Amino acid sequence: MTATLLAGCLLATSCGTAPPDGRSGSSTPPSSGTTVTATAVSTASTPTPGTPPAKGPEPVRPTGDAVDVRKVRWTKAKPVDKGRKVQLFWMSGVAPCTVLDRVKVKETRSRVTITLYEGTSPKARNVSCIMIAIEKTTTVKLKAPLGKRRIVDGAKG
């Protein structure tokens, strides 16, 4: 997320050119026929001054009251607590514009199908929503330990 924002800022502010003699600091606009090239720099490992360091995924719990609910794909599922629980990870928008409404878990002998449902909080009326993605996580309890069963995303297909 930070790298994307920084790349956009770099592109927006680094569209100047240096004069042919190599001097910097010139404020003269490029003459016609001059090619202006902007280069995006990866800053994923270098924090920007004034920004907080990147933290882990945001833990969330289902609200049960979202509107315009839809299935959402998760990106990773990790068994925890000796397979009695599964921790899910996914990319999402910020609350209250995007909240976890509920998690549906269907267990069979061979697999555990987990479906995430997201929507908008009723508190988000007349709220401006920023369009950024953040990583979220939630943990669900299974009826029986996972064992050798496969974990399947119920939002796929």
Secondary structure, 3 states (H helix, E strand, C coil): CHHHHHHHHHHHHCCCCCCCCCCCCCCCCCCCCCCCCCCCCCCCCCCCCCCCCCCCCEECCCCCCCEEEEEECCCEEEEECCCCEEEEEEEECCCCCCEEEEEEEEECCCEEEEEEEEEECHHHCCCCCCCCCEEEEEEEECCCCCCCCEEEECCCC
